[in-house]
Amino acid sequence: MMKGEDSEEVEIDLGDSSDAEQSDNGEEPQTLWKAPTALEEEENIHTTALVEISDTKPLINSRDPRGINDCLKVTFEDVIAEPVSVRSGDRVWIWSNALFEVSRVWLYRIVTVFLAIPMAVVSGFLFAILSCLHIWMVVPCIQCIFIGTRWLQSLWRIVLGVIIHPFFTSAGKCCGGFSFHLAKE
């Protein structure tokens, strides 16, 4: 579950529908699976002085500030949906939902342990190489070409202003007088 202001407590009651009579007599139904709220999770995080003065601390709460991965907000109902004509038992549906959510979260965490750090190193290396090439090779070469072809830019601007612009302006004025009316007979 993502931490942030919009997170809310999620409770899944794993009792079947026959437990509804027990809750009518004033007792609360027993919740077997409950996700902790963001505040409870933040209280359990122990930070050192080094982490508190780090410039990456604000990134912990907002991990996707630009919404790059909005397409990955997948819930159980987005993947599994039973039509009215075909239904499994209530306990099967509830346990399937709980197991889907738990396995989705924990498998993601396990896979990221093995892939996130190597991919971060490879991505950092790749973007460092691309940035270095762009800053020290591509931009200076383009600037050299612009400096060397300044006369060509001036000549092209003159050709556009003297020949092409007046031609298309007059063609536009000539064709602007035409009008078409469609009549239904």
Backbone as JSON Lines, residues from 0, in Angstrom:
{"i":0,"aa":"M","n":[0.84,-1.16,0.0],"ca":[0.0,0.0,0.0],"c":[0.89,1.23,0.0]}
{"i":1,"aa":"M","n":[0.58,2.22,-0.82],"ca":[1.37,3.45,-0.9],"c":[1.1,4.32,0.3]}
{"i":2,"aa":"K","n":[2.14,5.0,0.75],"ca":[1.97,5.95,1.83],"c":[1.6,7.28,1.22]}
{"i":3,"aa":"G","n":[0.78,8.02,1.89],"ca":[0.41,9.34,1.39],"c":[-0.86,9.81,2.05]}
{"i":4,"aa":"E","n":[-1.29,11.0,1.64],"ca":[-2.48,11.57,2.26],"c":[-3.75,10.84,1.83]}
{"i":5,"aa":"D","n":[-3.76,10.25,0.64],"ca":[-4.98,9.65,0.14],"c":[-5.13,8.18,0.51]}
{"i":6,"aa":"S","n":[-4.22,7.65,1.34],"ca":[-4.35,6.25,1.72],"c":[-5.42,6.13,2.8]}
{"i":7,"aa":"E","n":[-6.08,5.02,2.8],"ca":[-7.12,4.79,3.78],"c":[-7.01,3.37,4.3]}
{"i":8,"aa":"E","n":[-7.61,3.12,5.45],"ca":[-7.54,1.81,6.07],"c":[-8.4,0.83,5.28]}
{"i":9,"aa":"V","n":[-7.85,-0.35,5.04],"ca":[-8.56,-1.36,4.28],"c":[-8.83,-2.55,5.19]}
{"i":10,"aa":"E","n":[-10.08,-2.93,5.29],"ca":[-10.45,-4.08,6.09],"c":[-11.19,-5.07,5.22]}
{"i":11,"aa":"I","n":[-10.84,-6.33,5.35],"ca":[-11.55,-7.38,4.64],"c":[-12.06,-8.36,5.68]}
{"i":12,"aa":"D","n":[-13.36,-8.5,5.75],"ca":[-13.98,-9.42,6.68],"c":[-14.0,-10.79,6.02]}
{"i":13,"aa":"L","n":[-13.31,-11.74,6.61],"ca":[-13.2,-13.06,6.01],"c":[-14.3,-14.01,6.47]}
{"i":14,"aa":"G","n":[-15.27,-13.51,7.17],"ca":[-16.41,-14.33,7.56],"c":[-17.37,-14.47,6.39]}
{"i":15,"aa":"D","n":[-18.17,-15.55,6.37],"ca":[-19.11,-15.7,5.25],"c":[-20.38,-14.91,5.53]}
{"i":16,"aa":"S","n":[-21.3,-14.93,4.58],"ca":[-22.51,-14.11,4.7],"c":[-23.43,-14.59,5.81]}
{"i":17,"aa":"S","n":[-23.26,-15.79,6.33],"ca":[-24.12,-16.28,7.41],"c":[-23.76,-15.63,8.74]}
{"i":18,"aa":"D","n":[-22.61,-14.91,8.81],"ca":[-22.21,-14.23,10.03],"c":[-22.95,-12.92,10.23]}
{"i":19,"aa":"A","n":[-23.78,-12.52,9.28],"ca":[-24.49,-11.25,9.36],"c":[-25.44,-11.22,10.55]}
{"i":20,"aa":"E","n":[-25.99,-12.37,10.95],"ca":[-26.91,-12.4,12.09],"c":[-26.16,-12.08,13.38]}
{"i":21,"aa":"Q","n":[-24.88,-12.46,13.48],"ca":[-24.12,-12.2,14.69],"c":[-23.85,-10.71,14.85]}
{"i":22,"aa":"S","n":[-23.64,-10.0,13.75],"ca":[-23.34,-8.57,13.85],"c":[-24.59,-7.76,14.16]}
{"i":23,"aa":"D","n":[-25.79,-8.31,13.93],"ca":[-27.02,-7.59,14.23],"c":[-27.27,-7.48,15.73]}
{"i":24,"aa":"N","n":[-26.7,-8.38,16.54],"ca":[-26.96,-8.35,17.96],"c":[-26.02,-7.4,18.71]}
{"i":25,"aa":"G","n":[-25.29,-6.55,18.0],"ca":[-24.46,-5.55,18.64],"c":[-22.99,-5.89,18.65]}
{"i":26,"aa":"E","n":[-22.61,-7.12,18.36],"ca":[-21.2,-7.49,18.35],"c":[-20.59,-7.1,17.01]}
{"i":27,"aa":"E","n":[-19.31,-6.69,17.06],"ca":[-18.6,-6.39,15.82],"c":[-18.09,-7.69,15.21]}
{"i":28,"aa":"P","n":[-18.18,-7.84,13.88],"ca":[-17.64,-9.04,13.27],"c":[-16.12,-9.06,13.4]}
{"i":29,"aa":"Q","n":[-15.55,-10.26,13.51],"ca":[-14.12,-10.42,13.67],"c":[-13.42,-10.2,12.33]}
{"i":30,"aa":"T","n":[-12.44,-9.33,12.32],"ca":[-11.68,-9.05,11.1],"c":[-10.39,-9.85,11.17]}
{"i":31,"aa":"L","n":[-10.2,-10.74,10.19],"ca":[-9.03,-11.6,10.21],"c":[-7.85,-10.99,9.47]}
{"i":32,"aa":"W","n":[-8.11,-10.07,8.57],"ca":[-7.02,-9.46,7.81],"c":[-7.25,-7.98,7.76]}
{"i":33,"aa":"K","n":[-6.28,-7.21,8.18],"ca":[-6.43,-5.76,8.22],"c":[-5.1,-5.14,7.81]}
{"i":34,"aa":"A","n":[-5.13,-4.28,6.82],"ca":[-3.93,-3.58,6.4],"c":[-3.7,-2.4,7.32]}
{"i":35,"aa":"P","n":[-2.46,-2.16,7.75],"ca":[-2.2,-1.02,8.64],"c":[-2.34,0.29,7.88]}
{"i":36,"aa":"T","n":[-2.73,1.32,8.6],"ca":[-2.87,2.62,7.96],"c":[-1.49,3.23,7.76]}
{"i":37,"aa":"A","n":[-1.44,4.28,6.98],"ca":[-0.17,4.93,6.68],"c":[0.45,5.53,7.94]}
{"i":38,"aa":"L","n":[-0.39,6.04,8.85],"ca":[0.13,6.63,10.08],"c":[0.79,5.57,10.96]}
{"i":39,"aa":"E","n":[0.16,4.38,11.05],"ca":[0.75,3.3,11.83],"c":[2.08,2.87,11.24]}
{"i":40,"aa":"E","n":[2.16,2.83,9.9],"ca":[3.41,2.43,9.24],"c":[4.49,3.47,9.48]}
{"i":41,"aa":"E","n":[4.12,4.78,9.43],"ca":[5.11,5.82,9.62],"c":[5.64,5.83,11.05]}
{"i":42,"aa":"E","n":[4.8,5.47,12.02],"ca":[5.25,5.42,13.4],"c":[6.26,4.29,13.61]}
{"i":43,"aa":"N","n":[6.15,3.22,12.83],"ca":[7.03,2.08,12.99],"c":[8.37,2.26,12.29]}
{"i":44,"aa":"I","n":[8.53,3.29,11.48],"ca":[9.78,3.5,10.76],"c":[10.76,4.18,11.7]}
{"i":45,"aa":"H","n":[11.93,3.54,11.87],"ca":[12.98,4.12,12.69],"c":[13.98,4.78,11.75]}
{"i":46,"aa":"T","n":[14.18,6.07,11.92],"ca":[15.1,6.79,11.04],"c":[16.3,7.24,11.83]}
{"i":47,"aa":"T","n":[17.41,7.33,11.15],"ca":[18.62,7.83,11.76],"c":[18.75,9.3,11.44]}
{"i":48,"aa":"A","n":[19.71,9.96,12.07],"ca":[19.93,11.38,11.81],"c":[20.37,11.6,10.37]}
{"i":49,"aa":"L","n":[21.09,10.63,9.81],"ca":[21.56,10.76,8.43],"c":[20.4,10.76,7.45]}
{"i":50,"aa":"V","n":[19.39,9.9,7.7],"ca":[18.22,9.84,6.83],"c":[17.39,11.1,6.97]}
{"i":51,"aa":"E","n":[17.29,11.66,8.18],"ca":[16.46,12.84,8.39],"c":[17.02,14.07,7.69]}
{"i":52,"aa":"I","n":[18.35,14.16,7.53],"ca":[18.92,15.32,6.85],"c":[19.13,15.06,5.36]}
{"i":53,"aa":"S","n":[18.77,13.89,4.9],"ca":[18.96,13.54,3.49],"c":[17.99,14.29,2.61]}
{"i":54,"aa":"D","n":[18.4,14.58,1.38],"ca":[17.52,15.25,0.44],"c":[16.56,14.28,-0.24]}
{"i":55,"aa":"T","n":[16.7,12.99,0.0],"ca":[15.78,12.01,-0.58],"c":[14.61,11.7,0.33]}
{"i":56,"aa":"K","n":[14.6,12.2,1.54],"ca":[13.52,11.93,2.48],"c":[12.14,12.32,1.93]}
{"i":57,"aa":"P","n":[11.97,13.49,1.27],"ca":[10.64,13.82,0.74],"c":[10.15,12.83,-0.31]}
{"i":58,"aa":"L","n":[11.04,12.09,-0.96],"ca":[10.63,11.15,-1.99],"c":[9.95,9.91,-1.42]}
{"i":59,"aa":"I","n":[10.11,9.64,-0.15],"ca":[9.54,8.44,0.44],"c":[8.02,8.49,0.41]}
{"i":60,"aa":"N","n":[7.41,9.65,0.7],"ca":[5.95,9.74,0.72],"c":[5.36,9.85,-0.67]}
{"i":61,"aa":"S","n":[6.05,10.48,-1.59],"ca":[5.53,10.68,-2.93],"c":[6.46,9.97,-3.91]}
{"i":62,"aa":"R","n":[6.2,8.7,-4.16],"ca":[7.1,7.91,-5.01],"c":[6.77,8.02,-6.49]}
{"i":63,"aa":"D","n":[5.59,8.47,-6.83],"ca":[5.23,8.68,-8.24],"c":[4.53,10.03,-8.37]}
{"i":64,"aa":"P","n":[5.27,11.14,-8.12],"ca":[4.61,12.45,-8.08],"c":[4.04,12.89,-9.43]}
{"i":65,"aa":"R","n":[4.58,12.41,-10.54],"ca":[4.09,12.82,-11.85],"c":[3.08,11.84,-12.43]}
{"i":66,"aa":"G","n":[2.75,10.78,-11.71],"ca":[1.75,9.83,-12.17],"c":[2.19,9.03,-13.38]}
{"i":67,"aa":"I","n":[3.47,8.68,-13.45],"ca":[3.99,7.94,-14.59],"c":[3.38,6.54,-14.65]}
{"i":68,"aa":"N","n":[3.18,5.93,-13.51],"ca":[2.69,4.55,-13.47],"c":[1.25,4.44,-13.0]}
{"i":69,"aa":"D","n":[0.4,5.37,-13.41],"ca":[-1.01,5.29,-13.05],"c":[-1.68,4.05,-13.64]}
{"i":70,"aa":"C","n":[-1.15,3.55,-14.74],"ca":[-1.75,2.38,-15.38],"c":[-1.53,1.11,-14.56]}
{"i":71,"aa":"L","n":[-0.65,1.14,-13.56],"ca":[-0.36,-0.04,-12.76],"c":[-1.16,-0.1,-11.47]}
{"i":72,"aa":"K","n":[-2.12,0.77,-11.3],"ca":[-2.98,0.72,-10.12],"c":[-4.03,-0.36,-10.35]}
{"i":73,"aa":"V","n":[-3.66,-1.6,-10.09],"ca":[-4.51,-2.74,-10.37],"c":[-5.12,-3.24,-9.07]}
{"i":74,"aa":"T","n":[-6.42,-3.42,-9.08],"ca":[-7.1,-4.02,-7.94],"c":[-7.67,-5.37,-8.34]}
{"i":75,"aa":"F","n":[-8.15,-6.09,-7.37],"ca":[-8.7,-7.43,-7.61],"c":[-9.86,-7.38,-8.6]}
{"i":76,"aa":"E","n":[-10.7,-6.36,-8.46],"ca":[-11.87,-6.24,-9.33],"c":[-11.49,-5.9,-10.77]}
{"i":77,"aa":"D","n":[-10.3,-5.33,-10.99],"ca":[-9.84,-5.04,-12.35],"c":[-9.4,-6.31,-13.07]}
{"i":78,"aa":"V","n":[-9.02,-7.33,-12.31],"ca":[-8.48,-8.56,-12.91],"c":[-9.52,-9.68,-12.91]}
{"i":79,"aa":"I","n":[-10.21,-9.87,-11.8],"ca":[-11.15,-10.97,-11.65],"c":[-12.54,-10.39,-11.42]}
{"i":80,"aa":"A","n":[-13.48,-10.82,-12.22],"ca":[-14.86,-10.36,-12.05],"c":[-15.79,-11.5,-12.41]}
{"i":81,"aa":"E","n":[-16.69,-11.84,-11.5],"ca":[-17.65,-12.91,-11.76],"c":[-18.98,-12.31,-12.19]}
{"i":82,"aa":"P","n":[-19.51,-12.79,-13.29],"ca":[-20.83,-12.28,-13.69],"c":[-21.91,-12.82,-12.76]}
{"i":83,"aa":"V","n":[-23.1,-12.26,-12.87],"ca":[-24.21,-12.65,-12.0],"c":[-24.59,-14.11,-12.23]}
{"i":84,"aa":"S","n":[-24.48,-14.58,-13.47],"ca":[-24.91,-15.95,-13.79],"c":[-23.97,-17.01,-13.23]}
{"i":85,"aa":"V","n":[-22.71,-16.67,-12.99],"ca":[-21.75,-17.66,-12.48],"c":[-21.09,-17.06,-11.25]}
{"i":86,"aa":"R","n":[-21.26,-17.71,-10.11],"ca":[-20.69,-17.19,-8.87],"c":[-20.07,-18.31,-8.07]}
{"i":87,"aa":"S","n":[-18.93,-18.01,-7.43],"ca":[-18.33,-18.95,-6.5],"c":[-18.86,-18.63,-5.1]}
{"i":88,"aa":"G","n":[-18.45,-19.41,-4.13],"ca":[-18.9,-19.17,-2.76],"c":[-18.33,-17.88,-2.21]}
{"i":89,"aa":"D","n":[-18.99,-17.32,-1.21],"ca":[-18.56,-16.05,-0.64],"c":[-17.16,-16.16,-0.03]}
{"i":90,"aa":"R","n":[-16.92,-17.26,0.69],"ca":[-15.59,-17.44,1.3],"c":[-14.51,-17.57,0.24]}
{"i":91,"aa":"V","n":[-14.8,-18.25,-0.87],"ca":[-13.82,-18.38,-1.95],"c":[-13.5,-17.02,-2.53]}
{"i":92,"aa":"W","n":[-14.52,-16.18,-2.74],"ca":[-14.32,-14.85,-3.3],"c":[-13.5,-13.97,-2.34]}
{"i":93,"aa":"I","n":[-13.84,-14.0,-1.07],"ca":[-13.16,-13.17,-0.08],"c":[-11.71,-13.61,0.09]}
{"i":94,"aa":"W","n":[-11.47,-14.93,0.22],"ca":[-10.11,-15.43,0.36],"c":[-9.3,-15.2,-0.91]}
{"i":95,"aa":"S","n":[-9.92,-15.31,-2.07],"ca":[-9.22,-15.04,-3.32],"c":[-8.79,-13.58,-3.37]}
{"i":96,"aa":"N","n":[-9.68,-12.7,-2.96],"ca":[-9.36,-11.28,-2.93],"c":[-8.19,-11.01,-2.0]}
{"i":97,"aa":"A","n":[-8.25,-11.56,-0.79],"ca":[-7.19,-11.34,0.19],"c":[-5.86,-11.91,-0.31]}
{"i":98,"aa":"L","n":[-5.88,-13.12,-0.85],"ca":[-4.65,-13.74,-1.34],"c":[-4.09,-13.01,-2.55]}
{"i":99,"aa":"F","n":[-4.95,-12.5,-3.41],"ca":[-4.5,-11.71,-4.56],"c":[-3.75,-10.47,-4.08]}
{"i":100,"aa":"E","n":[-4.35,-9.73,-3.16],"ca":[-3.73,-8.49,-2.68],"c":[-2.42,-8.77,-1.96]}
{"i":101,"aa":"V","n":[-2.42,-9.76,-1.08],"ca":[-1.2,-10.07,-0.32],"c":[-0.1,-10.57,-1.24]}
{"i":102,"aa":"S","n":[-0.43,-11.48,-2.17],"ca":[0.6,-12.01,-3.07],"c":[1.1,-10.93,-4.03]}
{"i":103,"aa":"R","n":[0.22,-10.04,-4.48],"ca":[0.64,-8.97,-5.37],"c":[1.64,-8.06,-4.68]}
{"i":104,"aa":"V","n":[1.34,-7.68,-3.45],"ca":[2.22,-6.78,-2.72],"c":[3.55,-7.45,-2.37]}
{"i":105,"aa":"W","n":[3.48,-8.68,-1.83],"ca":[4.71,-9.32,-1.36],"c":[5.58,-9.82,-2.51]}
{"i":106,"aa":"L","n":[4.99,-10.31,-3.58],"ca":[5.81,-10.71,-4.72],"c":[6.47,-9.51,-5.36]}
{"i":107,"aa":"Y","n":[5.77,-8.39,-5.41],"ca":[6.39,-7.17,-5.92],"c":[7.59,-6.78,-5.06]}
{"i":108,"aa":"R","n":[7.41,-6.84,-3.75],"ca":[8.5,-6.49,-2.84],"c":[9.68,-7.44,-2.99]}
{"i":109,"aa":"I","n":[9.42,-8.73,-3.13],"ca":[10.5,-9.71,-3.27],"c":[11.24,-9.51,-4.59]}
{"i":110,"aa":"V","n":[10.5,-9.32,-5.67],"ca":[11.14,-9.13,-6.98],"c":[11.95,-7.84,-6.99]}
{"i":111,"aa":"T","n":[11.43,-6.77,-6.36],"ca":[12.18,-5.52,-6.36],"c":[13.45,-5.62,-5.53]}
{"i":112,"aa":"V","n":[13.47,-6.47,-4.53],"ca":[14.71,-6.65,-3.76],"c":[15.82,-7.15,-4.68]}
{"i":113,"aa":"F","n":[15.49,-8.06,-5.59],"ca":[16.5,-8.63,-6.47],"c":[16.76,-7.8,-7.73]}
{"i":114,"aa":"L","n":[15.78,-7.0,-8.17],"ca":[15.94,-6.28,-9.42],"c":[16.11,-4.77,-9.28]}
{"i":115,"aa":"A","n":[15.59,-4.17,-8.22],"ca":[15.58,-2.71,-8.13],"c":[16.98,-2.12,-8.05]}
{"i":116,"aa":"I","n":[17.82,-2.66,-7.2],"ca":[19.17,-2.09,-7.03],"c":[20.01,-2.29,-8.29]}
{"i":117,"aa":"P","n":[20.06,-3.5,-8.89],"ca":[20.83,-3.6,-10.14],"c":[20.28,-2.73,-11.26]}
{"i":118,"aa":"M","n":[18.94,-2.62,-11.39],"ca":[18.37,-1.77,-12.43],"c":[18.64,-0.29,-12.15]}
{"i":119,"aa":"A","n":[18.66,0.11,-10.89],"ca":[18.97,1.49,-10.55],"c":[20.41,1.81,-10.92]}
{"i":120,"aa":"V","n":[21.33,0.88,-10.67],"ca":[22.73,1.1,-11.03],"c":[22.89,1.17,-12.55]}
{"i":121,"aa":"V","n":[22.26,0.24,-13.27],"ca":[22.35,0.23,-14.73],"c":[21.71,1.49,-15.31]}
{"i":122,"aa":"S","n":[20.54,1.89,-14.8],"ca":[19.87,3.09,-15.3],"c":[20.7,4.34,-15.0]}
{"i":123,"aa":"G","n":[21.24,4.41,-13.79],"ca":[22.09,5.56,-13.45],"c":[23.31,5.64,-14.34]}
{"i":124,"aa":"F","n":[23.94,4.5,-14.6],"ca":[25.1,4.45,-15.48],"c":[24.73,4.88,-16.9]}
{"i":125,"aa":"L","n":[23.61,4.36,-17.4],"ca":[23.16,4.69,-18.76],"c":[22.85,6.18,-18.89]}
{"i":126,"aa":"F","n":[22.09,6.74,-17.93],"ca":[21.75,8.16,-18.02],"c":[22.97,9.05,-17.8]}
{"i":127,"aa":"A","n":[23.93,8.59,-17.0],"ca":[25.16,9.36,-16.84],"c":[25.93,9.4,-18.15]}
{"i":128,"aa":"I","n":[26.04,8.27,-18.85],"ca":[26.74,8.22,-20.14],"c":[26.01,9.09,-21.16]}
{"i":129,"aa":"L","n":[24.67,8.95,-21.25],"ca":[23.9,9.76,-22.2],"c":[24.01,11.25,-21.9]}
{"i":130,"aa":"S","n":[23.96,11.64,-20.63],"ca":[24.1,13.05,-20.27],"c":[25.48,13.57,-20.65]}
{"i":131,"aa":"C","n":[26.51,12.79,-20.36],"ca":[27.87,13.2,-20.69],"c":[28.02,13.36,-22.2]}
{"i":132,"aa":"L","n":[27.53,12.4,-22.97],"ca":[27.62,12.5,-24.43],"c":[26.85,13.71,-24.95]}
{"i":133,"aa":"H","n":[25.67,13.94,-24.4],"ca":[24.86,15.07,-24.87],"c":[25.53,16.41,-24.54]}
{"i":134,"aa":"I","n":[26.02,16.53,-23.31],"ca":[26.6,17.8,-22.87],"c":[27.93,18.08,-23.56]}
{"i":135,"aa":"W","n":[28.79,17.06,-23.67],"ca":[30.15,17.29,-24.13],"c":[30.39,16.99,-25.61]}
{"i":136,"aa":"M","n":[29.43,16.32,-26.28],"ca":[29.65,16.0,-27.69],"c":[28.54,16.49,-28.61]}
{"i":137,"aa":"V","n":[27.29,16.16,-28.31],"ca":[26.19,16.48,-29.22],"c":[25.96,17.98,-29.3]}
{"i":138,"aa":"V","n":[25.78,18.65,-28.17],"ca":[25.49,20.09,-28.18],"c":[26.65,20.9,-28.77]}
{"i":139,"aa":"P","n":[27.92,20.64,-28.41],"ca":[29.0,21.39,-29.07],"c":[29.06,21.17,-30.59]}
{"i":140,"aa":"C","n":[28.8,19.95,-31.05],"ca":[28.8,19.69,-32.5],"c":[27.66,20.46,-33.18]}
{"i":141,"aa":"I","n":[26.5,20.48,-32.59],"ca":[25.37,21.21,-33.17],"c":[25.67,22.7,-33.19]}
{"i":142,"aa":"Q","n":[26.26,23.22,-32.12],"ca":[26.61,24.64,-32.08],"c":[27.66,24.98,-33.14]}
{"i":143,"aa":"C","n":[28.62,24.1,-33.37],"ca":[29.62,24.31,-34.42],"c":[28.96,24.35,-35.79]}
{"i":144,"aa":"I","n":[28.0,23.46,-36.0],"ca":[27.28,23.44,-37.28],"c":[26.47,24.72,-37.44]}
{"i":145,"aa":"F","n":[25.8,25.19,-36.4],"ca":[25.05,26.44,-36.47],"c":[25.96,27.63,-36.76]}
{"i":146,"aa":"I","n":[27.13,27.66,-36.11],"ca":[28.07,28.76,-36.35],"c":[28.57,28.72,-37.79]}
{"i":147,"aa":"G","n":[28.9,27.53,-38.29],"ca":[29.42,27.39,-39.65],"c":[28.39,27.64,-40.73]}
{"i":148,"aa":"T","n":[27.13,27.45,-40.42],"ca":[26.08,27.61,-41.45],"c":[25.19,28.82,-41.17]}
{"i":149,"aa":"R","n":[25.7,29.81,-40.47],"ca":[24.91,31.01,-40.18],"c":[24.49,31.7,-41.49]}
{"i":150,"aa":"W","n":[25.37,31.7,-42.48],"ca":[25.06,32.31,-43.77],"c":[23.91,31.58,-44.46]}
{"i":151,"aa":"L","n":[23.88,30.23,-44.29],"ca":[22.82,29.45,-44.92],"c":[21.47,29.75,-44.26]}
{"i":152,"aa":"Q","n":[21.48,29.95,-42.94],"ca":[20.25,30.31,-42.23],"c":[19.73,31.66,-42.71]}
{"i":153,"aa":"S","n":[20.65,32.62,-42.9],"ca":[20.25,33.95,-43.39],"c":[19.71,33.86,-44.81]}
{"i":154,"aa":"L","n":[20.35,33.07,-45.66],"ca":[19.88,32.91,-47.04],"c":[18.49,32.26,-47.06]}
{"i":155,"aa":"W","n":[18.28,31.24,-46.23],"ca":[16.98,30.55,-46.18],"c":[15.89,31.5,-45.69]}
{"i":156,"aa":"R","n":[16.21,32.34,-44.71],"ca":[15.24,33.31,-44.2],"c":[14.86,34.31,-45.3]}
{"i":157,"aa":"I","n":[15.82,34.72,-46.11],"ca":[15.55,35.64,-47.21],"c":[14.66,34.97,-48.26]}
{"i":158,"aa":"V","n":[14.98,33.72,-48.64],"ca":[14.18,32.99,-49.63],"c":[12.74,32.83,-49.14]}
{"i":159,"aa":"L","n":[12.58,32.5,-47.87],"ca":[11.23,32.35,-47.31],"c":[10.48,33.68,-47.34]}
{"i":160,"aa":"G","n":[11.15,34.76,-46.96],"ca":[10.48,36.07,-46.89],"c":[10.18,36.69,-48.24]}
{"i":161,"aa":"V","n":[11.05,36.43,-49.26],"ca":[10.88,37.09,-50.56],"c":[10.06,36.26,-51.53]}
{"i":162,"aa":"I","n":[10.21,34.94,-51.54],"ca":[9.56,34.1,-52.56],"c":[8.38,33.29,-51.99]}
{"i":163,"aa":"I","n":[8.64,32.5,-50.99],"ca":[7.66,31.5,-50.55],"c":[6.51,32.16,-49.78]}
{"i":164,"aa":"H","n":[6.8,33.04,-48.84],"ca":[5.74,33.67,-48.06],"c":[4.77,34.48,-48.93]}
{"i":165,"aa":"P","n":[5.24,35.34,-49.84],"ca":[4.28,36.07,-50.69],"c":[3.47,35.15,-51.61]}
{"i":166,"aa":"F","n":[4.11,34.09,-52.13],"ca":[3.39,33.17,-53.01],"c":[2.23,32.51,-52.28]}
{"i":167,"aa":"F","n":[2.49,31.97,-51.09],"ca":[1.42,31.29,-50.36],"c":[0.39,32.27,-49.8]}
{"i":168,"aa":"T","n":[0.8,33.49,-49.5],"ca":[-0.16,34.49,-49.04],"c":[-1.13,34.84,-50.17]}
{"i":169,"aa":"S","n":[-0.59,35.08,-51.38],"ca":[-1.49,35.41,-52.51],"c":[-2.34,34.21,-52.92]}
{"i":170,"aa":"A","n":[-1.79,33.0,-52.87],"ca":[-2.59,31.81,-53.19],"c":[-3.71,31.64,-52.16]}
{"i":171,"aa":"G","n":[-3.45,31.94,-50.91],"ca":[-4.48,31.86,-49.87],"c":[-5.58,32.88,-50.08]}
{"i":172,"aa":"K","n":[-5.2,34.1,-50.5],"ca":[-6.21,35.13,-50.76],"c":[-7.05,34.8,-51.98]}
{"i":173,"aa":"C","n":[-6.41,34.18,-53.01],"ca":[-7.15,33.79,-54.22],"c":[-8.15,32.69,-53.9]}
{"i":174,"aa":"C","n":[-7.71,31.73,-53.16],"ca":[-8.59,30.59,-52.86],"c":[-9.58,30.91,-51.74]}
{"i":175,"aa":"G","n":[-9.35,31.99,-50.99],"ca":[-10.24,32.35,-49.89],"c":[-11.58,32.85,-50.37]}
{"i":176,"aa":"G","n":[-11.68,33.25,-51.65],"ca":[-12.94,33.76,-52.19],"c":[-13.92,32.66,-52.57]}
{"i":177,"aa":"F","n":[-13.46,31.43,-52.67],"ca":[-14.35,30.33,-53.04],"c":[-15.16,29.91,-51.82]}
{"i":178,"aa":"S","n":[-16.42,29.6,-52.07],"ca":[-17.26,29.05,-51.01],"c":[-18.14,27.96,-51.61]}
{"i":179,"aa":"F","n":[-18.36,26.95,-50.86],"ca":[-19.16,25.81,-51.31],"c":[-20.37,25.7,-50.4]}
{"i":180,"aa":"H","n":[-21.52,25.51,-51.04],"ca":[-22.75,25.31,-50.29],"c":[-23.34,23.98,-50.71]}
{"i":181,"aa":"L","n":[-23.59,23.11,-49.76],"ca":[-24.2,21.82,-50.04],"c":[-25.69,21.92,-49.79]}
{"i":182,"aa":"A","n":[-26.45,21.57,-50.81],"ca":[-27.92,21.63,-50.68],"c":[-28.47,20.24,-50.87]}
{"i":183,"aa":"K","n":[-29.4,19.9,-50.04],"ca":[-30.04,18.59,-50.11],"c":[-31.29,18.73,-50.98]}
{"i":184,"aa":"E","n":[-31.41,17.9,-52.03],"ca":[-32.55,18.01,-52.93],"c":[-33.63,17.03,-52.58]}
